[in-house]
Amino acid sequence: MSCSTRQLQVLDTDYSADCVEWCPVPGYHDVMVCGTYQLAQQEAPSSSPEPVCVNHIMFFRLTCDDSGTTAAPQTRLGRLLCYHLLTEGAVCLDEFQRTDLAAILDIKWCHTTLNECPALGIADAKGTLSVWTLQGGPDSKNDDASRTRSLTQQCEAQIVEEGLVLSLDWSTGRQQSSEPAVITSDSKGQLTLCQLSPTATGIQTVSQWTAHDFEAWICAFNYWEPTTVYSGGDDCRLKGWDTRTPCTHPTFVSKAHDMGVVSIHSNCHQEHRLATGSYDEHVLLWDRRNMRRPVGDVHVGGGVWRLKWHHANKDLLLAACMHNGFHILDVSKLTDGSPSVVASYMEHQSLAYGVDWCRQTISSAEMSTTGATPGKPLLASCSFYDHSLQLWEWLS
């Protein structure tokens, strides 16, 4: 364990865990969700699909038996786990809901409320985007919260047939909207722009286009100009798109990464700053006014599956690095030096996939001998094959 981080709690998610998200809506900062992905176990006859692993995502090649009948692919199971953070006594996560779904590839909270409720988007292995709202009061700090809070599905849309929705992002990073947009990427290389109704009861597909030759692993809005979106694919390309156009051609194409581009995040606090990550084990930092070359490059080891800018500090960046744990980067010296890793969390025993900053801090009044350190950042992370969800703090 790094001397600058401390483990607080370890939970078994049963299914393989791949995404973690703390709620960004004020009054609900104690709420966290975790998404999981599991292949259903079944006895495989000789005609069963042959598994093919592509960058740790399992796909299946259909085969035929002697009669020529095509075998059905295995079922991908998922589960949405919902927690709130307890701060009285030991600081810990307490589960208040679990829901069985199709395998979950990505989850993201809308940055603002929809119809006065926090809203969660889910990308799944059925090829659908669904939107859920959180019912129940804010800032619940006792066990009664587990009986009053619930996530309820409001609507869904079929994004891709016979494919997986791999990622999603909301347009609300800086701009509030009663009808926010959602961008998705899928296993067929497509991006799909959707718009939510004001009551979150309907999803309209605005446009869909082929963005990459292979899997489009990641998509993200430019939070300062939501008509601009970015995408990364297994074709090693980072691309930009202007959604005011038919998107027949990208606004730029970058080959700066040497392998598949799997993470992109726009900085909410610095207008032109963008971070990207790749299987090539590098985090690249960009000034979006000049996408010909990155302005910063950090080799973090392990494919960079997810990147999360800090919600308040424009210079802190969190990275989930698959084979090399989780790292916190300080990019404040970007103009007169190189970004640096200031903390690492290496307690997971499998692929480091999901990670996020908690916006709630623990006060001195809430401290206990077994709790978190007052004022220190809390984080949650998850890993895949060991189906582990962990709560930890950065002793900054």
C-alpha positions as CSV (number, residue, x, y, z in Angstrom):
1,M,0.0,0.0,0.0
2,S,1.3,3.5,-0.9
3,C,2.1,5.6,2.1
4,S,-0.1,8.4,0.7
5,T,-3.3,6.3,0.5
6,R,-5.2,4.2,3.1
7,Q,-7.7,1.5,2.6
8,L,-11.0,1.9,4.5
9,Q,-13.2,-0.9,3.2
10,V,-13.3,-3.9,0.9
11,L,-16.6,-5.3,-0.5
12,D,-17.2,-8.3,-2.7
13,T,-19.5,-7.4,-5.7
14,D,-20.1,-11.1,-6.6
15,Y,-20.0,-10.3,-10.4
16,S,-16.9,-8.7,-12.0
17,A,-16.9,-5.0,-11.3
18,D,-16.0,-2.5,-14.0
19,C,-17.4,1.0,-13.2
20,V,-17.9,3.2,-10.1
21,E,-19.6,6.6,-9.9
22,W,-20.3,9.0,-7.0
23,C,-23.4,11.2,-7.4
24,P,-22.4,14.8,-8.3
25,V,-25.7,16.4,-7.4
26,P,-25.6,18.5,-4.2
27,G,-27.4,16.8,-1.3
28,Y,-26.6,13.4,-2.8
29,H,-22.8,13.3,-2.6
30,D,-23.0,10.3,-0.2
31,V,-24.6,8.1,-2.9
32,M,-22.4,5.8,-5.1
33,V,-23.2,3.2,-7.7
34,C,-21.2,0.3,-9.0
35,G,-21.8,-1.6,-12.3
36,T,-20.8,-5.3,-12.9
37,Y,-20.4,-7.6,-15.9
38,Q,-20.5,-11.4,-15.8
39,L,-20.7,-14.2,-18.4
40,A,-23.4,-16.7,-17.4
41,Q,-22.0,-20.1,-16.5
42,Q,-23.5,-22.9,-18.5
43,E,-22.4,-26.3,-19.7
44,A,-21.1,-25.9,-23.2
45,P,-21.9,-28.5,-25.9
46,S,-19.6,-28.9,-28.8
47,S,-21.7,-26.4,-30.8
48,S,-21.3,-23.6,-28.2
49,P,-19.9,-20.3,-29.2
50,E,-16.1,-20.0,-29.2
51,P,-15.0,-17.2,-26.8
52,V,-12.8,-14.5,-28.2
53,C,-11.1,-12.0,-25.8
54,V,-10.5,-8.6,-27.2
55,N,-8.8,-6.2,-24.8
56,H,-10.4,-8.1,-21.8
57,I,-13.9,-7.9,-23.2
58,M,-15.3,-11.3,-24.1
59,F,-17.0,-11.7,-27.5
60,F,-18.3,-14.9,-29.0
61,R,-18.0,-16.4,-32.5
62,L,-21.1,-18.3,-33.5
63,T,-20.6,-21.8,-34.6
64,C,-22.9,-24.4,-36.1
65,D,-23.7,-28.0,-35.0
66,D,-23.9,-30.9,-37.4
67,S,-27.5,-30.0,-38.3
68,G,-26.4,-26.5,-39.3
69,T,-28.2,-24.9,-36.4
70,T,-26.4,-21.8,-35.1
71,A,-25.5,-21.9,-31.4
72,A,-26.8,-19.0,-29.2
73,P,-24.2,-16.8,-27.5
74,Q,-23.7,-16.9,-23.8
75,T,-25.8,-14.5,-21.7
76,R,-24.0,-11.5,-20.3
77,L,-25.3,-10.7,-16.8
78,G,-25.0,-7.5,-14.9
79,R,-26.0,-6.0,-11.5
80,L,-26.3,-2.4,-10.4
81,L,-25.2,-2.0,-6.8
82,C,-26.2,1.2,-4.9
83,Y,-24.6,2.5,-1.8
84,H,-24.7,5.4,0.5
85,L,-21.7,6.6,2.6
86,L,-22.1,6.2,6.4
87,T,-20.1,8.6,8.5
88,E,-21.3,8.0,12.0
89,G,-18.8,5.6,13.6
90,A,-16.7,3.8,11.0
91,V,-16.8,5.5,7.6
92,C,-18.1,2.8,5.2
93,L,-20.4,2.1,2.3
94,D,-23.8,0.7,3.0
95,E,-25.8,-1.0,0.3
96,F,-29.4,0.1,-0.2
97,Q,-30.3,-1.5,-3.5
98,R,-29.2,-4.1,-6.0
99,T,-30.8,-4.7,-9.4
100,D,-30.1,-7.5,-11.8
101,L,-29.7,-6.2,-15.4
102,A,-27.9,-7.0,-18.6
103,A,-24.1,-6.7,-18.2
104,I,-23.1,-3.1,-17.5
105,L,-20.3,-1.5,-19.5
106,D,-20.6,2.1,-18.2
107,I,-22.6,4.3,-15.9
108,K,-22.7,8.1,-15.5
109,W,-24.7,10.5,-13.4
110,C,-26.2,13.5,-15.0
111,H,-24.4,16.5,-13.4
112,T,-27.8,18.2,-12.6
113,T,-31.2,16.9,-11.6
114,L,-33.9,15.8,-14.1
115,N,-37.4,16.4,-13.0
116,E,-35.9,17.4,-9.6
117,C,-34.2,14.0,-9.1
118,P,-30.6,12.8,-9.7
119,A,-30.5,10.8,-12.9
120,L,-28.2,7.9,-13.9
121,G,-27.4,6.7,-17.4
122,I,-26.5,3.0,-18.0
123,A,-24.8,1.5,-21.0
124,D,-25.3,-2.2,-21.3
125,A,-24.6,-5.4,-23.3
126,K,-28.1,-5.5,-24.8
127,G,-27.2,-2.5,-26.8
128,T,-29.4,-0.2,-24.8
129,L,-29.1,3.1,-23.0
130,S,-31.3,3.4,-20.0
131,V,-32.0,6.3,-17.6
132,W,-32.8,5.9,-13.9
133,T,-33.8,8.4,-11.3
134,L,-32.9,8.4,-7.6
135,Q,-36.0,8.7,-5.4
136,G,-35.6,9.7,-1.7
137,G,-34.4,12.6,0.3
138,P,-30.9,14.2,0.2
139,D,-28.1,14.0,2.8
140,S,-29.4,10.9,4.6
141,K,-26.8,10.1,7.2
142,N,-28.4,7.2,9.0
143,D,-29.6,3.6,8.3
144,D,-33.1,4.9,7.4
145,A,-31.7,6.0,4.1
146,S,-31.6,2.4,3.0
147,R,-35.3,2.2,3.3
148,T,-36.2,5.5,1.6
149,R,-33.8,5.7,-1.3
150,S,-34.3,3.8,-4.6
151,L,-33.2,4.0,-8.2
152,T,-36.0,3.5,-10.7
153,Q,-35.8,3.1,-14.4
154,Q,-37.6,5.9,-16.3
155,C,-36.8,5.1,-20.0
156,E,-34.5,3.3,-22.4
157,A,-33.5,3.3,-26.0
158,Q,-32.1,0.6,-28.3
159,I,-28.8,2.1,-29.5
160,V,-27.3,-0.8,-31.4
161,E,-28.6,-4.2,-32.5
162,E,-26.5,-7.2,-31.8
163,G,-23.8,-5.1,-30.1
164,L,-22.8,-3.5,-26.8
165,V,-23.0,0.1,-25.7
166,L,-19.5,0.7,-24.4
167,S,-19.6,4.2,-22.9
168,L,-21.7,7.2,-22.4
169,D,-21.4,10.9,-21.3
170,W,-23.8,13.7,-20.4
171,S,-23.6,17.2,-21.9
172,T,-24.2,18.8,-18.4
173,G,-20.6,19.1,-17.2
174,R,-21.0,22.9,-17.1
175,Q,-24.3,23.8,-18.7
176,Q,-27.6,22.9,-17.1
177,S,-30.5,21.8,-19.3
178,S,-34.0,20.5,-18.8
179,E,-33.4,18.4,-21.9
180,P,-29.8,17.2,-21.7
181,A,-28.0,15.4,-24.4
182,V,-26.3,12.0,-24.0
183,I,-23.6,10.6,-26.3
184,T,-22.9,6.9,-26.5
185,S,-20.3,4.7,-28.2
186,D,-20.7,1.1,-29.2
187,S,-18.9,-2.1,-30.2
188,K,-19.7,-1.5,-33.9
189,G,-17.7,1.7,-33.9
190,Q,-20.7,4.0,-33.8
191,L,-21.5,7.2,-31.9
192,T,-25.1,8.0,-31.1
193,L,-26.3,11.4,-29.9
194,C,-29.5,11.3,-27.8
195,Q,-31.7,13.8,-26.1
196,L,-33.7,13.3,-22.9
197,S,-37.3,14.7,-22.4
198,P,-37.8,17.2,-19.6
199,T,-39.5,14.6,-17.4
200,A,-36.8,11.9,-18.2
201,T,-39.5,9.6,-19.5
202,G,-38.2,9.5,-23.1
203,I,-35.0,9.3,-25.1
204,Q,-34.9,10.6,-28.7
205,T,-32.1,9.6,-31.0
206,V,-30.8,12.8,-32.7
207,S,-28.1,11.3,-34.9
208,Q,-25.9,8.2,-35.3
209,W,-22.8,7.8,-37.3
210,T,-19.8,5.4,-37.8
211,A,-16.9,7.0,-36.0
212,H,-14.3,4.1,-35.9
213,D,-13.3,1.1,-37.9
214,F,-13.5,-1.2,-34.8
215,E,-14.9,-0.8,-31.3
216,A,-15.6,2.8,-30.3
217,W,-14.4,2.3,-26.7
218,I,-15.1,5.8,-25.3
219,C,-16.9,9.0,-26.0
220,A,-17.1,12.4,-24.2
221,F,-18.5,15.8,-24.5
222,N,-16.5,19.0,-24.5
223,Y,-18.3,20.4,-21.4
224,W,-17.6,24.0,-22.4
225,E,-19.1,23.5,-25.9
226,P,-21.4,20.5,-25.8
227,T,-21.9,20.6,-29.6
228,T,-18.4,19.1,-29.7
229,V,-17.8,15.5,-28.8
230,Y,-14.7,13.3,-28.8
231,S,-14.3,9.6,-29.4
232,G,-11.6,7.0,-29.1
233,G,-11.5,3.6,-30.7
234,D,-9.7,0.3,-31.1
235,D,-8.3,1.7,-34.4
236,C,-5.9,3.8,-32.2
237,R,-7.6,7.0,-33.3
238,L,-8.7,10.0,-31.2
239,K,-11.3,12.0,-33.1
240,G,-13.4,15.2,-32.7
241,W,-16.9,15.8,-34.0
242,D,-19.2,18.8,-34.5
243,T,-22.7,17.5,-33.9
244,R,-24.2,20.6,-35.6
245,T,-23.1,18.9,-38.9
246,P,-24.0,15.4,-40.3
247,C,-20.7,14.1,-38.8
248,T,-19.6,12.6,-42.1
249,H,-16.1,13.8,-41.4
250,P,-14.3,14.4,-38.0
251,T,-13.0,17.8,-37.1
252,F,-9.6,16.2,-36.4
253,V,-8.0,12.8,-36.2
254,S,-5.1,12.1,-33.9
255,K,-2.7,9.2,-34.0
256,A,-0.8,10.3,-30.9
257,H,-1.7,7.1,-29.1
258,D,0.0,3.9,-30.2
259,M,-2.8,1.5,-29.2
260,G,-6.6,1.7,-28.6
261,V,-7.9,4.9,-27.1
262,V,-10.2,3.9,-24.2
263,S,-10.6,7.0,-21.9
264,I,-11.4,10.7,-22.5
265,H,-12.5,13.4,-20.0
266,S,-13.1,17.1,-20.5
267,N,-12.0,19.4,-17.6
268,C,-14.9,21.3,-16.1
269,H,-12.7,23.9,-14.5
270,Q,-10.2,24.7,-17.3
271,E,-11.8,25.4,-20.6
272,H,-9.4,24.0,-23.1
273,R,-7.9,21.1,-21.2
274,L,-8.6,17.5,-22.2
275,A,-7.2,14.2,-21.0
276,T,-7.0,10.9,-22.9
277,G,-5.8,7.4,-22.0
278,S,-4.9,4.3,-24.0
279,Y,-3.9,0.7,-23.9
280,D,-0.4,2.1,-24.7
281,E,-0.1,3.0,-20.9
282,H,0.1,6.8,-21.5
283,V,-2.1,9.6,-20.3
284,L,-2.0,12.5,-22.8
285,L,-3.0,16.0,-22.0
286,W,-4.3,18.3,-24.7
287,D,-5.2,22.0,-25.4
288,R,-8.2,21.5,-27.5
289,R,-7.4,24.7,-29.5
290,N,-4.5,22.7,-31.1
291,M,-5.2,19.0,-31.3
292,R,-2.2,18.3,-33.6
293,R,0.0,17.3,-30.6
294,P,-0.5,16.8,-26.9
295,V,0.9,19.3,-24.4
296,G,1.7,16.7,-21.8
297,D,2.5,12.9,-21.6
298,V,2.6,10.7,-18.5
299,H,3.5,7.0,-18.7
300,V,1.5,5.4,-15.9
301,G,1.9,1.7,-16.7
302,G,-1.1,-0.5,-17.5
303,G,-3.8,0.4,-20.0
304,V,-5.5,3.6,-18.9
305,W,-9.2,2.5,-18.8
306,R,-10.7,5.5,-17.0
307,L,-9.7,9.1,-16.3
308,K,-11.6,11.5,-13.9
309,W,-10.7,15.1,-13.3
310,H,-11.2,16.3,-9.8
311,H,-14.6,18.0,-9.2
312,A,-13.0,21.1,-7.6
313,N,-9.2,21.1,-8.3
314,K,-8.5,21.7,-12.0
315,D,-5.0,20.2,-11.7
316,L,-5.8,16.7,-10.2
317,L,-6.5,13.8,-12.5
318,L,-7.5,10.3,-11.4
319,A,-6.5,7.3,-13.6
320,A,-7.5,3.6,-13.5
321,C,-4.6,1.8,-15.0
322,M,-5.8,-1.8,-15.5
323,H,-2.6,-3.9,-14.8
324,N,-1.0,-1.1,-12.6
325,G,-3.6,0.0,-10.1
326,F,-4.9,3.5,-9.6
327,H,-3.0,6.8,-9.7
328,I,-3.5,10.5,-8.9
329,L,-1.7,12.9,-11.2
330,D,-0.9,16.5,-10.6
331,V,-0.8,18.5,-13.8
332,S,-0.2,21.9,-12.3
333,K,3.4,22.1,-13.8
334,L,2.2,21.4,-17.3
335,T,3.5,24.7,-18.6
336,D,6.9,24.6,-16.9
337,G,7.6,21.0,-16.2
338,S,6.0,17.6,-16.6
339,P,2.9,16.2,-14.8
340,S,3.6,13.8,-12.0
341,V,2.0,10.9,-10.1
342,V,1.5,12.1,-6.5
343,A,-0.3,9.1,-5.1
344,S,-1.0,5.5,-6.0
345,Y,-3.4,2.9,-4.7
346,M,-2.3,-0.7,-5.4
347,E,-4.5,-2.8,-3.2
348,H,-6.6,-4.4,-5.9
349,Q,-5.5,-7.9,-7.1
350,S,-7.1,-7.7,-10.6
351,L,-7.7,-5.4,-13.5
352,A,-8.2,-1.8,-12.3
353,Y,-11.3,-0.6,-14.1
354,G,-13.6,1.8,-12.2
355,V,-12.7,4.7,-10.0
356,D,-14.1,8.0,-8.9
357,W,-13.7,10.9,-6.5
358,C,-16.2,11.3,-3.6
359,R,-17.4,14.9,-3.3
360,Q,-18.2,14.5,0.4
361,T,-15.5,15.1,2.9
362,I,-15.5,13.9,6.5
363,S,-15.5,16.5,9.2
364,S,-13.6,16.3,12.6
365,A,-16.9,15.9,14.3
366,E,-17.6,12.7,12.3
367,M,-14.2,11.2,12.9
368,S,-13.9,7.9,14.7
369,T,-10.9,5.7,15.6
370,T,-11.8,3.4,12.8
371,G,-13.0,6.1,10.3
372,A,-11.4,8.3,7.7
373,T,-9.0,11.1,8.3
374,P,-10.9,14.5,8.5
375,G,-10.7,16.6,5.4
376,K,-8.9,14.0,3.3
377,P,-10.3,13.1,-0.1
378,L,-12.3,9.8,-0.3
379,L,-12.3,7.6,-3.4
380,A,-13.9,4.4,-4.5
381,S,-12.4,1.9,-7.0
382,C,-13.3,-1.5,-8.4
383,S,-11.5,-4.3,-10.1
384,F,-12.7,-7.0,-12.5
385,Y,-11.8,-10.6,-12.0
386,D,-11.6,-10.5,-8.2
387,H,-15.0,-8.6,-8.1
388,S,-13.7,-6.1,-5.5
389,L,-15.1,-2.7,-4.6
390,Q,-12.9,-0.7,-2.3
391,L,-13.2,2.6,-0.4
392,W,-10.0,4.5,0.4
393,E,-8.6,7.9,1.2
394,W,-5.7,10.0,-0.1
395,L,-3.6,11.3,2.7
396,S,-2.7,14.4,0.8
